[in-house]
Amino acid sequence: MKHIFILAVLFLSAPSLLAQALEVETLAAKTKNYCYSAYHLQQQLNHSVTFGGDAQQQKTNVDIDFHVKEITPPNKNDLSTYKSEGKEVNIRSFIAYIIPNNSKVNGVDMDMSQHYLHPFLVLVDGDTGGLIDLKSTAKESSMLKEYMAFFDLFQYSEKTGNYRYRNGNGRYQASMSKVKNKPHQLIKNNTGYLKATDKKNDVQQAQRSYLSITLANVRTECFYQNGNGAEVFKTMLSTKAFVEGNAKFTIEADLNRALPQDHFFYTLTSDLTTWPGFDSVKKITRKEAFEKLSILMPKLSSLIQDDSAFIKTLLADKDTWSYLAEYALENGLSDELGIQLIWALNKTNTTESVTALTNLATSPLSNKNQIRAALALGSTSAPFTEESVEALKNHMNSFASLGSAQSNELTFVRMLGAMASRRSDTDPLQSNDIKQFLYSQTGSFDNSVNAAVIDAIGNLKNSIDSQGEDILLQGLSEPSDNVRQSVASAFKRIPYNSENSEALINQIGNETNTEVKNTLVEALGKSDNNNLMVKRKLLSLLDNERNSVTQKKSLSSLKKIDYDLQPEDMSLLSSSLKQETNIENQKLLAALILKQRRKQKN
């Protein structure tokens, strides 16, 4: 059991290890222009696992067969609208299945026969080779990360350049290059993982990690012909626990490892409900649900003060959840029970619970419960059903075009962005669908709804793309103060892109509304400390701006960015301090000057 735990930690903590390298000879049986390939993957891993002061050395050998076939993409009509950075994407779809062979830890055999029972479906950008989405009947997040790690073996492009991919460790940047005098050989280098920070393109440098691949002269395989690679790694589990070591990999085709013709793998389609191991929720009729709810709801009311018992009781009747909103409309829902019910559905965070929350948010319940349900949806990450996504869109369309919207409806619009953001990793296609819907709604309604749509785009946060940024930049010229304020606030929530600095600075100079101007000054505070254009603007506001609040925002942004100030900058700060009458600004100026002097001494 101890060895199994250590191996699981490795797959979870350093999944890219299984995805970096390879020597591959593909078995590709083409059927109706789609491929089938079988691969034999071997990995040799020397590593240590450290917990506190206790370090355990391990030598791990992993041996698996990896089977993959290309299929017709699911919901092809819907996928035709998938966009990345505003451009339509050519999507390819594959199903993969892993069969473990002999794996060892320190020479001891490990039985992994029950570890990879579930196949998995992947959607891939046909132009870049990047993973768009991965789904499986396996529900454990650790298993999905392992699958993502395995498929990282096949994320590459035949065109040289820089690309963004993702594996179990997160999103990373990779460079693809060709080998001189070897036209069929490519090198993929992982140049660093993208940090989840306020800065766009913020990359944490990766340790040595490369993949060398050779393309086949005649392309009959699903991917490349052969390759090899290695990785040096250190993955932090906590402040006192980490995994570090090195790994080498080989992968090759073996005709003898092809699955027999009667294997279930060949029958799998993009419909996961037909796969072995699919766990479906029993469907009941409206009448049956109402009969069960007439017993369940009073029971839940008696358990409002007992969170654990409340959730346990609710889970026991999850086949009724899709009817909760209808039942509440007909029979009423007390404020206390509404709060607890929405909290429990939020905490459960499954497709079934977000379906129930969608119904509650889009039904004519009390404004309070509609707002609660919308806010809850904005903090969940479980995939929606297709019907729920359509219900969300239809609900917005039902009130947004009427000329005015109530506060609960504006909250709903704003939360659509959060819903998309939270699903950017768990269901990228669905996230993109909601995102594209929001983009299409900009500027279509009255000022209050238009401002809410901009708020929603700001709530995309790190999942925003260049198309969304362009919409925000265009919004800076909107005549409505409310819309421009929403734009300014949105720039505070999305990663800072230095390419937008000039537009933001120009707007600060032209802005007539003080609140909007101050918010834009705060947005500049997310800049890098090497952005001299922003530094000059923030310092100039101290010299030329007479509004004490604007000056305070400028000082706060300067402090947050933490520039290395030059003598002339320090002279300006000292001069401003002598003339400043606002006590708060005096304190900020003094703190900024003192901090710089300490930095210079060190």
C-alpha positions as CSV (number, residue, x, y, z in Angstrom):
1,M,0.0,0.0,0.0
2,K,2.9,2.3,0.8
3,H,4.4,1.9,-2.7
4,I,1.0,2.4,-4.4
5,F,0.6,5.7,-2.5
6,I,4.0,7.0,-3.6
7,L,3.3,6.1,-7.2
8,A,0.0,7.9,-7.1
9,V,1.7,11.0,-5.7
10,L,4.1,10.9,-8.6
11,F,1.4,10.7,-11.2
12,L,-0.5,13.5,-9.6
13,S,2.4,15.8,-8.8
14,A,4.5,15.3,-11.9
15,P,2.2,14.0,-14.5
16,S,4.2,15.6,-17.3
17,L,6.8,13.0,-16.6
18,L,4.8,10.4,-18.6
19,A,4.3,12.9,-21.3
20,Q,7.6,14.2,-22.3
21,A,9.3,11.7,-24.3
22,L,9.3,9.0,-26.5
23,E,10.4,6.7,-29.3
24,V,7.4,5.9,-31.3
25,E,6.7,3.5,-34.1
26,T,3.0,3.7,-34.9
27,L,0.7,0.9,-35.7
28,A,-2.0,2.6,-37.7
29,A,-4.9,0.7,-39.2
30,K,-6.9,3.3,-41.2
31,T,-10.6,2.8,-41.3
32,K,-12.8,5.3,-43.1
33,N,-9.9,7.8,-43.0
34,Y,-9.6,7.5,-39.2
35,C,-6.6,5.9,-37.5
36,Y,-6.0,3.3,-34.8
37,S,-2.6,3.1,-33.1
38,A,-1.1,0.9,-30.3
39,Y,1.9,2.1,-28.4
40,H,4.2,0.5,-25.8
41,L,5.3,3.1,-23.3
42,Q,8.2,2.5,-20.8
43,Q,9.4,5.0,-18.2
44,Q,12.4,4.9,-15.9
45,L,12.1,7.2,-13.0
46,N,14.7,8.0,-10.3
47,H,13.3,10.2,-7.6
48,S,13.0,11.1,-4.0
49,V,9.8,11.9,-2.1
50,T,10.4,14.2,0.9
51,F,8.0,14.8,3.7
52,G,9.4,17.1,6.3
53,G,12.9,15.9,7.1
54,D,12.2,12.4,5.9
55,A,13.3,11.6,2.3
56,Q,12.6,8.3,0.6
57,Q,14.5,7.3,-2.5
58,Q,12.7,5.3,-5.2
59,K,13.4,3.8,-8.5
60,T,10.2,3.3,-10.5
61,N,9.6,1.5,-13.8
62,V,6.3,2.1,-15.6
63,D,5.2,-0.2,-18.4
64,I,1.9,0.3,-20.2
65,D,0.1,-0.2,-23.6
66,F,-1.6,2.9,-24.9
67,H,-4.3,2.4,-27.5
68,V,-5.8,5.3,-29.4
69,K,-8.2,5.8,-32.3
70,E,-9.6,8.8,-34.0
71,I,-13.4,9.3,-34.2
72,T,-15.9,11.7,-35.5
73,P,-16.0,14.7,-33.1
74,P,-19.1,14.8,-30.9
75,N,-21.8,17.3,-31.6
76,K,-20.0,18.4,-34.7
77,N,-22.4,21.2,-35.5
78,D,-21.8,22.8,-32.1
79,L,-18.1,22.3,-32.3
80,S,-17.9,24.2,-35.6
81,T,-18.4,27.4,-33.6
82,Y,-15.5,26.7,-31.2
83,K,-13.1,29.6,-31.2
84,S,-9.7,30.3,-29.6
85,E,-8.5,33.9,-29.5
86,G,-11.5,34.8,-31.7
87,K,-10.5,32.3,-34.5
88,E,-12.4,29.2,-35.4
89,V,-10.6,25.9,-34.6
90,N,-10.3,22.7,-36.5
91,I,-11.2,20.0,-34.0
92,R,-10.0,16.4,-34.0
93,S,-11.3,13.8,-31.6
94,F,-9.7,10.6,-30.1
95,I,-10.5,7.9,-27.7
96,A,-7.7,6.4,-25.7
97,Y,-7.4,3.3,-23.5
98,I,-4.5,2.2,-21.2
99,I,-3.6,-1.3,-20.3
100,P,-0.9,-1.6,-17.6
101,N,1.8,-4.2,-17.9
102,N,4.6,-4.7,-15.4
103,S,5.3,-1.8,-13.1
104,K,7.9,-1.9,-10.3
105,V,9.0,0.3,-7.4
106,N,12.5,-0.5,-6.1
107,G,12.3,-3.8,-7.9
108,V,9.0,-4.9,-6.3
109,D,6.1,-5.7,-8.7
110,M,3.0,-3.5,-8.5
111,D,-0.4,-4.8,-9.6
112,M,-1.9,-1.9,-11.6
113,S,-4.5,-4.1,-13.4
114,Q,-7.4,-2.3,-11.8
115,H,-6.0,1.2,-12.1
116,Y,-6.9,2.2,-15.7
117,L,-10.3,0.7,-16.1
118,H,-11.9,3.7,-17.9
119,P,-11.1,4.9,-21.4
120,F,-11.0,8.6,-22.1
121,L,-12.1,11.0,-24.9
122,V,-10.0,13.9,-26.0
123,L,-10.7,16.9,-28.3
124,V,-7.6,18.4,-29.9
125,D,-6.9,21.5,-31.8
126,G,-6.1,20.1,-35.3
127,D,-3.8,23.0,-36.1
128,T,-1.7,23.3,-32.9
129,G,-2.0,19.8,-31.5
130,G,-3.1,21.2,-28.2
131,L,-5.6,19.5,-25.9
132,I,-8.9,21.3,-25.8
133,D,-10.9,18.9,-23.6
134,L,-10.7,15.5,-21.9
135,K,-13.6,13.5,-20.6
136,S,-14.0,10.0,-19.1
137,T,-16.3,7.9,-17.2
138,A,-13.7,8.0,-14.4
139,K,-14.6,10.8,-12.0
140,E,-11.6,11.1,-9.8
141,S,-9.6,14.3,-10.5
142,S,-6.3,12.5,-9.9
143,M,-7.2,9.9,-12.6
144,L,-8.1,12.6,-15.1
145,K,-4.8,14.3,-14.4
146,E,-3.0,11.0,-15.1
147,Y,-4.9,10.7,-18.4
148,M,-4.0,14.3,-19.3
149,A,-0.4,13.5,-18.6
150,F,-0.4,10.5,-20.9
151,F,-2.0,12.4,-23.7
152,D,0.6,15.1,-23.3
153,L,2.8,12.6,-25.2
154,F,0.9,13.6,-28.3
155,Q,0.6,17.3,-28.0
156,Y,2.8,18.8,-30.7
157,S,2.8,20.7,-34.0
158,E,4.7,19.9,-37.2
159,K,5.1,23.7,-37.6
160,T,7.9,25.4,-35.7
161,G,7.0,28.1,-33.2
162,N,5.7,28.7,-29.7
163,Y,2.5,27.0,-28.5
164,R,0.4,26.6,-25.3
165,Y,-0.4,23.2,-24.1
166,R,-1.6,21.7,-20.8
167,N,-1.0,18.6,-18.8
168,G,-1.7,17.4,-15.2
169,N,0.6,20.1,-13.8
170,G,-1.3,23.0,-15.6
171,R,-0.9,25.1,-18.7
172,Y,2.6,25.5,-20.1
173,Q,4.5,27.1,-23.1
174,A,6.3,24.8,-25.5
175,S,8.6,25.6,-28.4
176,M,8.6,23.4,-31.5
177,S,11.7,23.3,-33.7
178,K,13.1,21.2,-36.5
179,V,16.4,19.4,-36.4
180,K,18.9,20.6,-39.0
181,N,19.3,18.2,-42.0
182,K,16.6,15.9,-40.6
183,P,13.3,17.1,-42.2
184,H,11.2,14.5,-40.3
185,Q,12.6,15.2,-36.8
186,L,11.1,17.7,-34.4
187,I,12.1,18.9,-30.9
188,K,9.5,19.9,-28.3
189,N,10.8,21.9,-25.3
190,N,8.6,22.8,-22.3
191,T,9.8,26.4,-21.7
192,G,7.7,27.0,-18.6
193,Y,4.4,26.8,-16.8
194,L,2.0,29.7,-16.9
195,K,1.5,31.2,-13.4
196,A,-2.0,31.9,-12.2
197,T,-1.2,35.6,-11.5
198,D,-2.4,39.0,-12.4
199,K,0.1,39.2,-15.3
200,K,-0.6,37.9,-18.8
201,N,2.0,35.4,-20.1
202,D,3.6,35.1,-16.7
203,V,5.8,32.0,-16.9
204,Q,7.6,29.9,-14.3
205,Q,10.8,28.6,-15.8
206,A,10.7,24.8,-16.3
207,Q,13.6,22.5,-15.5
208,R,15.1,20.6,-18.4
209,S,12.3,18.9,-20.3
210,Y,12.3,17.9,-23.9
211,L,10.7,15.6,-26.4
212,S,12.4,14.5,-29.7
213,I,10.0,13.0,-32.3
214,T,10.4,11.6,-35.8
215,L,7.6,11.8,-38.3
216,A,6.9,8.9,-40.6
217,N,7.7,9.2,-44.3
218,V,4.3,7.9,-45.1
219,R,1.7,9.2,-42.7
220,T,-0.6,6.3,-41.7
221,E,-0.4,6.7,-37.9
222,C,-2.5,8.8,-35.6
223,F,0.6,10.8,-34.5
224,Y,4.3,10.6,-35.0
225,Q,6.6,7.7,-35.8
226,N,9.1,7.6,-33.0
227,G,10.9,9.8,-30.5
228,N,12.7,10.1,-27.2
229,G,13.0,12.4,-24.3
230,A,13.9,13.1,-20.7
231,E,13.0,15.4,-17.8
232,V,14.6,16.8,-14.7
233,F,11.9,17.8,-12.2
234,K,11.1,19.1,-8.8
235,T,7.4,19.4,-7.8
236,M,6.4,21.0,-4.5
237,L,3.5,19.3,-2.7
238,S,3.6,21.7,0.2
239,T,6.1,23.9,2.0
240,K,7.8,20.8,3.5
241,A,7.0,18.1,1.0
242,F,8.3,17.7,-2.6
243,V,9.2,15.2,-5.3
244,E,12.4,15.6,-7.3
245,G,14.4,13.5,-9.7
246,N,14.9,12.7,-13.3
247,A,13.2,10.5,-15.9
248,K,13.7,8.9,-19.3
249,F,11.1,7.6,-21.6
250,T,10.6,5.4,-24.6
251,I,7.5,4.5,-26.6
252,E,7.2,2.3,-29.5
253,A,4.6,0.5,-31.6
254,D,4.2,-3.3,-31.3
255,L,1.9,-5.1,-33.7
256,N,1.5,-7.9,-31.2
257,R,0.0,-5.5,-28.7
258,A,-2.9,-4.5,-30.9
259,L,-6.3,-5.2,-29.2
260,P,-8.2,-8.2,-30.6
261,Q,-10.9,-7.4,-33.1
262,D,-13.7,-8.2,-30.7
263,H,-12.5,-5.8,-28.0
264,F,-15.1,-3.3,-26.7
265,F,-12.7,-0.4,-27.5
266,Y,-13.5,-0.5,-31.2
267,T,-17.2,0.0,-30.5
268,L,-16.7,3.2,-28.4
269,T,-18.1,6.4,-29.8
270,S,-18.2,10.0,-28.4
271,D,-21.3,9.2,-26.4
272,L,-19.9,8.4,-23.0
273,T,-23.4,7.2,-21.8
274,T,-22.8,4.0,-23.8
275,W,-19.3,3.3,-22.3
276,P,-18.8,0.6,-19.7
277,G,-18.6,2.2,-16.3
278,F,-20.9,5.1,-17.0
279,D,-22.7,6.1,-13.8
280,S,-26.1,7.5,-14.8
281,V,-28.6,9.0,-12.5
282,K,-32.0,7.3,-12.4
283,K,-34.7,9.4,-14.1
284,I,-38.1,9.6,-12.6
285,T,-41.3,11.3,-13.7
286,R,-42.5,14.7,-12.5
287,K,-45.3,13.0,-10.5
288,E,-42.9,10.6,-8.8
289,A,-40.5,13.4,-8.0
290,F,-43.2,15.6,-6.5
291,E,-44.3,12.7,-4.3
292,K,-40.8,12.2,-3.0
293,L,-40.2,16.0,-2.6
294,S,-43.4,16.3,-0.5
295,I,-41.6,14.1,2.0
296,L,-38.0,15.4,1.4
297,M,-38.6,19.1,1.8
298,P,-40.2,19.0,5.3
299,K,-37.4,16.6,6.4
300,L,-34.8,19.1,5.0
301,S,-36.5,22.0,6.9
302,S,-36.0,20.1,10.1
303,L,-32.2,19.7,9.4
304,I,-31.4,23.3,8.5
305,Q,-29.1,23.6,11.6
306,D,-27.2,20.3,10.8
307,D,-25.2,20.8,7.6
308,S,-23.9,17.2,7.4
309,A,-27.3,15.6,7.9
310,F,-28.8,18.1,5.5
311,I,-26.4,17.2,2.7
312,K,-26.7,13.5,3.4
313,T,-30.4,13.6,3.2
314,L,-30.4,15.7,0.0
315,L,-28.0,13.3,-1.7
316,A,-30.2,10.4,-1.0
317,D,-32.9,11.8,-3.3
318,K,-30.8,13.4,-6.0
319,D,-33.1,12.0,-8.7
320,T,-35.6,14.7,-7.6
321,W,-33.2,17.6,-8.0
322,S,-34.2,18.6,-11.5
323,Y,-37.7,19.2,-10.2
324,L,-36.8,21.2,-7.2
325,A,-37.5,24.6,-8.8
326,E,-40.9,23.5,-10.1
327,Y,-41.8,22.1,-6.7
328,A,-40.8,25.3,-5.0
329,L,-42.9,27.4,-7.4
330,E,-46.0,25.3,-6.7
331,N,-45.5,24.8,-3.0
332,G,-43.3,27.7,-1.9
333,L,-39.8,27.9,-0.5
334,S,-39.0,29.5,2.8
335,D,-36.1,31.9,3.0
336,E,-34.3,29.8,5.5
337,L,-34.7,26.6,3.5
338,G,-33.8,28.4,0.3
339,I,-30.5,29.6,1.7
340,Q,-29.6,26.1,3.0
341,L,-30.7,24.3,-0.1
342,I,-28.7,26.5,-2.5
343,W,-25.7,26.3,-0.2
344,A,-25.9,22.5,-0.2
345,L,-26.3,22.2,-4.0
346,N,-23.3,24.6,-4.4
347,K,-21.2,22.5,-2.1
348,T,-22.1,19.3,-3.8
349,N,-20.8,20.7,-7.2
350,T,-21.9,18.0,-9.6
351,T,-23.6,18.2,-12.9
352,E,-26.9,17.2,-11.2
353,S,-26.5,19.9,-8.5
354,V,-25.7,22.7,-11.0
355,T,-28.7,21.6,-13.1
356,A,-30.9,22.1,-10.0
357,L,-29.2,25.5,-9.4
358,T,-29.7,26.5,-13.0
359,N,-33.4,25.7,-12.7
360,L,-33.6,27.8,-9.5
361,A,-31.8,30.7,-11.0
362,T,-33.9,30.8,-14.1
363,S,-37.3,30.2,-12.5
364,P,-39.6,33.0,-11.3
365,L,-38.8,32.4,-7.6
366,S,-38.2,35.3,-5.2
367,N,-35.5,37.7,-6.2
368,K,-33.4,36.7,-3.2
369,N,-33.4,33.0,-4.2
370,Q,-32.7,33.8,-7.8
371,I,-29.6,35.9,-6.8
372,R,-28.5,33.2,-4.4
373,A,-28.7,30.5,-7.1
374,A,-26.9,32.7,-9.6
375,L,-24.1,33.5,-7.2
376,A,-23.8,29.8,-6.3
377,L,-23.5,28.9,-10.0
378,G,-20.7,31.4,-10.3
379,S,-18.6,29.5,-7.7
380,T,-19.3,25.9,-9.0
381,S,-17.1,24.2,-11.6
382,A,-19.0,21.0,-12.5
383,P,-20.0,20.8,-16.2
384,F,-23.5,21.9,-17.2
385,T,-25.8,19.7,-19.3
386,E,-26.4,21.1,-22.8
387,E,-30.0,21.9,-21.7
388,S,-28.7,23.9,-18.8
389,V,-26.5,26.0,-21.0
390,E,-29.4,26.8,-23.3
391,A,-31.6,27.6,-20.3
392,L,-29.0,30.1,-19.1
393,K,-28.8,31.8,-22.5
394,N,-32.6,31.8,-22.9
395,H,-33.1,33.3,-19.5
396,M,-30.8,36.3,-20.3
397,N,-32.5,36.8,-23.6
398,S,-35.9,36.8,-21.9
399,F,-35.3,39.9,-19.9
400,A,-32.3,41.7,-21.4
401,S,-34.1,42.9,-24.5
402,L,-37.1,44.4,-22.6
403,G,-35.4,47.8,-22.0
404,S,-34.7,47.5,-18.3
405,A,-33.6,44.8,-15.9
406,Q,-33.9,44.2,-12.2
407,S,-31.0,43.8,-9.8
408,N,-31.4,40.0,-9.6
409,E,-31.3,39.8,-13.4
410,L,-28.2,42.0,-13.6
411,T,-26.5,39.7,-11.1
412,F,-27.4,36.7,-13.2
413,V,-25.7,38.3,-16.3
414,R,-22.6,39.2,-14.3
415,M,-22.3,35.6,-13.0
416,L,-22.3,34.1,-16.5
417,G,-18.7,35.2,-16.8
418,A,-17.8,33.5,-13.5
419,M,-19.6,30.4,-14.7
420,A,-17.4,30.4,-17.8
421,S,-14.2,31.1,-15.9
422,R,-14.8,28.3,-13.4
423,R,-15.2,25.8,-16.2
424,S,-12.2,26.8,-18.3
425,D,-10.4,23.7,-17.0
426,T,-13.2,21.3,-16.2
427,D,-15.1,21.8,-19.5
428,P,-13.2,24.1,-21.9
429,L,-15.7,23.7,-24.7
430,Q,-18.6,24.7,-22.4
431,S,-16.6,27.6,-21.0
432,N,-15.9,28.8,-24.6
433,D,-19.6,28.4,-25.5
434,I,-20.7,30.7,-22.7
435,K,-17.8,33.1,-23.3
436,Q,-18.7,33.5,-27.0
437,F,-22.4,34.0,-26.0
438,L,-21.3,36.9,-23.8
439,Y,-19.1,38.4,-26.5
440,S,-22.1,38.4,-28.9
441,Q,-24.3,40.3,-26.4
442,T,-22.1,43.3,-26.0
443,G,-23.6,46.7,-26.9
444,S,-27.0,45.1,-27.6
445,F,-29.1,46.5,-24.8
446,D,-29.7,49.5,-22.5
447,N,-26.8,50.9,-20.5
448,S,-27.5,48.8,-17.3
449,V,-27.5,45.5,-19.1
450,N,-24.6,46.5,-21.4
451,A,-22.6,47.3,-18.2
452,A,-23.5,44.0,-16.7
453,V,-22.3,42.2,-19.8
454,I,-19.0,44.0,-19.5
455,D,-18.9,43.0,-15.8
456,A,-19.4,39.4,-16.9
457,I,-16.5,39.6,-19.3
458,G,-14.3,40.9,-16.5
459,N,-15.4,37.9,-14.4
460,L,-13.8,35.7,-17.0
461,K,-10.6,36.6,-15.2
462,N,-7.7,34.4,-16.4
463,S,-9.8,32.6,-19.0
464,I,-10.3,35.8,-21.0
465,D,-8.8,35.8,-24.5
466,S,-7.7,38.5,-26.9
467,Q,-11.2,38.8,-28.3
468,G,-12.5,39.7,-24.9
469,E,-9.7,42.2,-24.3
470,D,-10.5,43.9,-27.6
471,I,-14.2,44.2,-26.5
472,L,-13.0,45.9,-23.2
473,L,-10.7,48.3,-25.1
474,Q,-13.5,49.3,-27.4
475,G,-15.7,49.9,-24.3
476,L,-13.4,52.6,-23.1
477,S,-15.0,54.9,-25.7
478,E,-18.6,54.2,-24.7
479,P,-20.5,57.4,-23.9
480,S,-22.1,55.8,-20.8
481,D,-20.2,56.4,-17.5
482,N,-21.7,53.2,-16.1
483,V,-20.4,51.1,-19.0
484,R,-16.9,52.7,-18.9
485,Q,-16.8,52.1,-15.1
486,S,-17.6,48.4,-15.7
487,V,-14.8,48.4,-18.3
488,A,-12.3,49.9,-15.9
489,S,-13.3,47.4,-13.2
490,A,-13.0,44.5,-15.6
491,F,-9.4,45.5,-16.4
492,K,-8.7,45.2,-12.6
493,R,-9.9,41.5,-12.7
494,I,-8.3,40.2,-15.8
495,P,-4.5,39.5,-16.2
496,Y,-2.6,42.6,-17.0
497,N,-1.5,42.8,-20.6
498,S,1.3,45.4,-21.2
499,E,0.1,45.8,-24.7
500,N,-3.0,47.6,-23.3
501,S,-0.9,50.1,-21.3
502,E,-1.0,52.9,-23.9
503,A,-4.8,52.6,-24.3
504,L,-5.4,52.7,-20.5
505,I,-3.0,55.6,-20.0
506,N,-4.6,57.6,-22.8
507,Q,-8.1,57.0,-21.4
508,I,-6.9,58.2,-18.0
509,G,-5.8,61.5,-19.6
510,N,-9.1,61.9,-21.5
511,E,-11.5,60.5,-18.8
512,T,-14.0,63.1,-17.5
513,N,-15.5,60.8,-14.8
514,T,-13.4,60.8,-11.7
515,E,-14.6,57.4,-10.5
516,V,-13.7,55.8,-13.9
517,K,-10.3,57.5,-13.9
518,N,-9.5,56.3,-10.4
519,T,-10.5,52.7,-11.3
520,L,-8.2,52.8,-14.4
521,V,-5.3,54.1,-12.2
522,E,-5.9,51.0,-9.9
523,A,-5.9,48.8,-13.0
524,L,-2.4,50.1,-13.8
525,G,-1.3,48.8,-10.4
526,K,-1.2,45.3,-11.9
527,S,1.6,46.2,-14.3
528,D,5.0,44.6,-14.3
529,N,7.8,46.6,-12.6
530,N,9.6,47.0,-15.9
531,N,6.8,48.9,-17.5
532,L,8.3,52.4,-17.6
533,M,5.3,53.9,-19.5
534,V,3.1,53.1,-16.5
535,K,5.6,54.4,-14.0
536,R,5.8,57.7,-15.8
537,K,2.1,58.0,-15.9
538,L,1.6,57.2,-12.2
539,L,4.4,59.7,-11.1
540,S,2.9,62.4,-13.4
541,L,-0.4,62.1,-11.6
542,L,1.3,63.0,-8.4
543,D,2.7,66.1,-10.0
544,N,-0.3,67.2,-12.1
545,E,-3.4,65.7,-10.6
546,R,-5.2,67.8,-7.9
547,N,-7.8,65.2,-6.9
548,S,-6.5,63.6,-3.6
549,V,-8.3,60.3,-4.2
550,T,-6.7,60.0,-7.7
551,Q,-3.3,60.7,-6.1
552,K,-3.9,58.1,-3.5
553,K,-4.8,55.5,-6.1
554,S,-1.6,56.4,-8.0
555,L,0.5,56.0,-4.9
556,S,-1.1,52.7,-4.1
557,S,-0.4,51.4,-7.6
558,L,3.2,52.5,-7.4
559,K,3.6,50.7,-4.1
560,K,2.0,47.6,-5.4
561,I,4.1,47.4,-8.6
562,D,7.3,48.0,-6.5
563,Y,9.4,49.8,-9.0
564,D,13.1,50.4,-8.6
565,L,12.9,54.2,-8.5
566,Q,15.6,56.4,-10.0
567,P,17.0,59.5,-8.2
568,E,14.7,61.8,-10.2
569,D,11.7,59.7,-9.2
570,M,12.7,59.9,-5.6
571,S,13.1,63.7,-5.9
572,L,9.6,64.0,-7.3
573,L,8.2,61.9,-4.3
574,S,10.1,64.0,-1.8
575,S,8.8,67.2,-3.4
576,S,5.2,65.8,-3.4
577,L,5.6,64.9,0.3
578,K,6.5,68.4,1.2
579,Q,3.5,69.9,-0.5
580,E,1.0,67.1,0.4
581,T,-1.8,68.1,2.9
582,N,-3.8,64.9,2.8
583,I,-2.7,62.8,5.8
584,E,-3.3,59.4,4.1
585,N,-1.3,60.5,1.1
586,Q,1.5,61.7,3.3
587,K,1.7,58.3,4.9
588,L,1.8,56.6,1.5
589,L,4.5,58.9,0.2
590,A,6.6,58.5,3.3
591,A,6.2,54.7,3.2
592,L,7.1,54.6,-0.5
593,I,10.2,56.7,0.0
594,L,11.4,54.7,3.0
595,K,10.9,51.4,1.2
596,Q,13.0,52.6,-1.7
597,R,15.8,53.8,0.6
598,R,15.9,50.4,2.3
599,K,16.1,48.7,-1.1
600,Q,18.9,50.9,-2.1
601,K,20.9,50.1,1.1
602,N,20.4,46.4,0.5
